[in-house]
C-alpha cells in the first residue's frame, strides 16, 4: 500500500494484513505473526474462529438489529448465560458496543441511584476513552495506593489507615479495575480493596467492576474481581466477550436492578441490545466452556509466567508481573524496549509495547508449543543487548 488514508495515532508496523487464523496474522507476503496481544486484548478465542464466524453468518441472515423496545430469543439466552457465569442469576444486563460505554453507563446508573456526585477509582486505573472518564479534574477522587505496595501490613489493611480515611463520604461509585492498572498489570492488596468497598457501601455508594480487560478468562477466572472475593453491583464487560466484534455488556446485580425498577433509568443508544452482538456473546461463552479455556488460561498463564521469570536478569528484563494470561514485562528503558519490540516483529511475534514495558495477552487457546516458541524468540532478542 502506497498511502494510508486513515488516522490511528500509532506507528504502522505491519502495513497490509490479509489473513488471520488462530493466534496468527498473515501479511501479503504470506509471513505469519503470532498475535500475543489478541488484537489489543479482544480476540480471546483467536482470530477467524470458525464457530463464531458461523454464528455471525447465521444471525445476519435472520436478525441483526431491532431497536430499544424489542427483544429476541438470543438476547434472553445470552443475558442468562453472562449473568450466570457472573453469579448474578436474577440480575439484569444491557448489551452495548464498547467497554468504555459499559463503564460509563454503569457510572451514570450509580449516580442516578445514589444522588452522590463523586466517582472513586485507583490512581492508576484506565476506565475508557470518554472525556467524562479521562478528564478527572472535578467530581473524581483518585485513591493513590502507591504507599500500600510497601506497607508492612498490606495483607491486613486497617480501616484507620490515613489512605482510607481520606475517601469522601459522597462517593456514588467505586470503579475497580482488578489488576490491569492502565495496562501495567499491578495488583492492589485484597484487604485494601475490601476496605474501600466497605467504606463506599457504608456511605450508600455502588461498586463497579471494570472487567473490560480482565474479564472473560483473561486472569484464569471468568472475571478479575473473583480473585478479590467481592460482589460488585455493576460489572462492565467488553473486548474478549466479542472475540473481535464490538460488543460490550453492563451487568447489574439483583438488588440494584430492583432499585432501578423503583427509580427507572433511561438510556438510548442506537445499537443497544442488538441480536447480532448478543449471539456472539452467547457463542463465546459456549466455546470457552466447551473447550475449558478458563483452566487453560490459568495453567498456561502459570507456565508463561514461569518461563518469562527465567529471563529476568535485572539488567535488560527487570520484572515480570501477571495473573493468568495477563502479563507485563518491565524492561530497562524505552530505547531497548522499542528495539526488542521491532526485533520480535521481524521474528513474527506481536506484543503490546507500552514504553518501557511489554503487555502479553495471548488468546486463551495458546498452547505450550507456542509459548516455547515465543520464549525462545524473546531470549534471542534480549541477548542482542548482552
N, C-alpha and C positions, 0 to 999 in steps of 0.2 A: 504494500500500500504506500502511495507516494505522499498522501496528505491525511491528517486526522481531522475530521470535521466535528468533533465533539470535545467537550471540556471535562476533564476529570480532576484536575488539580494534583495529579500524581504523575510521576515519570512513567512513560510507557516502556515496559520491559519485554513483552512478547507481542509484536505488532499484529499478528494475524493467526489467532487460534481458530482452527477449522473443525475440530472434532474433540469429543471427550468420551471417556469410558472409565468408570470406577474412580480410582484415585488419580487418573491421568488426563491431562490436556495435551492436544497434539497441534503443532503448527503446520503451515502449508508445506513445509519440507518433510513432514512426517516425524519430526522429532517429538518425543514424549517428555512430559514434565509431570513428576509426581506432585500433586497439589496438597501440600501439608498445611495449607491454610483453609481448606474446604471452601474455596470461593468466598473468602472473608467470613468463615465460620457458618456458612449456610448449607452446604451440601453434605448433610450429616450421613446420608446413605451412599454417597459417592455420586459422581456425575453420570448423567444419562441412564439413570436407573430404570430398567425395563418395566418393572412392576408399577412404578409411579407414572411413567410415561403412558402406560396402558390406561391407568385411572384417569389421567388428564384427557386422553383421547375420548374415552367413553363419556366422561362428564360434559365435554364440549359439544358432544353430539346430542345431548339431552337438554341440559340447562346450565348455563354459565353464570347468569346474573339475573336477579329479580328486583328487589327493592327493599325499603325499610319495613314494610308491613306484611311480608310474605315469608313463608317457611317452606321447607322441603325435607324429605326424609333424611338426606345425607347430613343436613345441618343438625338434626336431632341426634343421629348416630355419632357424629363427630364430637358434638358437645358432651354427650355422655362419656365418650372414650377419654377425652382430655381431662374432664372433671374427675373421672375415676382414678386415673394414674396420679392426679394431684391430691387425692384423698378428699375431694370436695364434692362428694356424690350428689348432694342436694343443693349445690350452688348453681350459679349461672355463668354464662360466658358471652362475650361479644367478639365475633370474628372481624378482623381489620386487615390492614395491608402491610404495616411496618412495625418493628419493635418500638421505635420512637413514639408511634401513635398509641400503642398499647400502654406504654408508661404514662403518656400524657393523659389519656382518658381515665386511667386509674387514679391519677393525681387529681383530676377535676372532680371525680366522684367522691374522693375522700374529702375534699374541701367543701363540696356540696352538702355532705352528710354532717360534718363536724362544725361547720361555720368558723373554723380556725383559719389563720392566714399563713402560717409559717410552714414551709416544707423543710424537712430534715434529711440529710444524707451524709455519708462519709466524705471527707475532703478529697479523696482520690477516686470518686465514683465517676463513671460515664453513664449518662442517663438518656442519651439520644441526641438528635440533631435539631430539635425545635428550639427557637430562641427563648421560649418560656422556661426551658431547662438549661440551655447553655449560658444564659445571662442570669447569674446568681447574685446580682447586685442588690436586690431587695426581696423581702419575704422568703429568704432562704437562711438556714443555719447549717453551716458545714462543720461537722464534728471532726476535728483533727485528731486522728488516733496514732500519730507517729510515736508519741511517748509510750503508748500502750504496747508497742512492739518490744520495748526494752524494760517494761515494768517487771519488777522482781516477783510479782504475784499475778501475772496476766491471766493465768488459768482460773483464778478465783477473784475476779473483778469485784470490787466493793462499791456499793451504791453511793457511798460517801465520797468517792473519788472526785476530785475537782473537775475532771473532764466531763463527768456525767452531771455534776451539779450545775453546769453552765447551760444545759439543754433548756430552751424556752418552754414555758407552760402551754403556750398556744400553738403547738405543733399539730397540723392537720394530718400529716402522714410522714412516716419514716420510709424512705425508698432505699432498700438494701440490695446492693449488687454483690452476691455472695462469692467473691473471690477474684473476679476479673480485674477490678481496680484499674479501669481505663486501659485495659489491655496488658498491664504489667504483672498480673497474677499475684496478688498478695491476699493473705487470708487473715482477717481480723479474728482475735480470740473469741471463742464461743461464748464465754461468760460476759464479755463486753457487749456483744450483740443482744444477748438475753436481757441484760440490764437496760440497754437502750429501749428495747421493746416494752419492758415493764413500765418504764417511766412514761413513754409515749401513750401506752394504753391506759395507764392510771389517770392520765390527763385527757382522756377521751379521743386520742388520735388513732389513726389507722396504720397498718403495716402493709407495704407494697414490696413484694419480692421481684426484683428486676432479673428475670431469667432469660433475657434475650440471648445472651452469650453463654450462660452457664447451664441452661436447661436442655432438655431432650437428650439426656445421656452423656453430655459433654464431660461431666465431672465424675462419671462412674456411678451416678444415681440419676433418676429421672430429672431431678431438679437440684440445683446447688444449695438451696436453703435447707434441704433434707440433711446435710452434713451438720447443720446447726440445731436440729431438733426444735424447730419453731413452726408456728402455724400462722402464715400470713392471711390478711383479709383479702388482698388482691395479689394476683400473680400475672406478670406481663411476660408473654411467650412470643418468640419470633424466630428469625434466622433458620435454625435447623429443622423446625417443625414443617417448613415448606420444601425442604430439600432443593432450594434454589428458586422456588416460586415465591413471590412476595405475598405472604400471608402471615398474620400475627393474631394473637388472642389475648384479651383481658379476661382473666378468670376471677370470679367473685365468690367468696365463701357463703355458706347458707345464712348466717346471722346478718351479714352485710347486705345480701340480696333481699332479705326480708325488710331491712331498713329502707332499701331503695323502693320497695313496693309501697311503703308508707310515705316516702318522700321522693317521688319519681324524678329521675334524671333523664333528660332528653339529649340525644346525641345524633346528629345527622351527618353522614358521610356517604358518598355515592356507592362505595364498594364495601359497605359493612354487611356481614353475613352472606357473602357470595357463596353459592353452592360449589363452584369450582375450587375455591380455596379450602372450603370445609372438606371436600372429598379428598384433597391431597393430605390434609391434616390426618384424616382417618387412615389413609393408606400408609403414611409414615409411621404412625403408632403401631399399626398391624405388622408392618415389616420389621420394626425394631423388636417387637415381642416375639415374632416367629423365629427370628434369627439370633435371639439372645444378645442383642448388641449392647445392652446396658452392662452386662457382666463382661462382655468383650472389651468395652471401653475401660472398665476397672482393671482387668488383668493386663491388657496390653498397655494401658497407661502406666502401670507399675513397671512393666518391662522397659518401656521407652524412657521413663524417668531414671531408672537404674543405669541404663546404657549411657544416657546423657551425663549423669553424675560421674561416670568413669572418665569423661573428657574434661572435667573441671580441674584446672591447674592453677587458678588464681592469677595467672599471667595473661592469658588470652580469654578463656572462658572463666568468668568469675563466680557465677552462681546459677543453679537451676531450681526453679520453683514450679510446682504443679499439683494437680489433682485430676485423676483420670486422664483424659486426652486433652487437657487444657494446660499447656506448659509454656513457661517463659524461660529464656536463656539470656542472662546478662553477660555482655562482652566488654572488653577493656575500654573501648571508645567507639565513637561514631564511625571514624575512618576505617577501622578494622572490621566493624560490623558490616558496613557497606561493601567492603571488598569481599568478605566471605559470602555475603548475600549474592553478589554478582557471580562469584565463582560457583556457588550452588546452582544458580540458574543455568550456567554453562553446562554443569553436570546433569541437569534435568531435574532439579528439585526446587519447589517454590515454598518459601517460608514467609511469615509476616515480619517485615522489617520495621522496628519501632525505635530508630535512632541508635541506641547502644544496647538493644535487646532484640531477640527474635521471639515471635509467638509461633508455637507449634500446636495446631489444632486440626489434625487429620480427620478424614471421615471415620465414622465408628467402625467401618468394615476393614480397617487396616489390619494387616497380618504381621506375624513375626518376621517373615522373609522381607517384607517391605520396610519394616523398622530397621532391620540389619543393614539393608542397602543404604538407607539414609544415614545411619550412624557412621558407616564407612566413608561416605561422601563428605560428611561434616568433619570427620577425623582428618581426611586428606586436605580439605580446605584450611583447617586450623593449622596444620603442620607447615603451611607456607610462611607462618609468622614465627617459627622457632629459629 
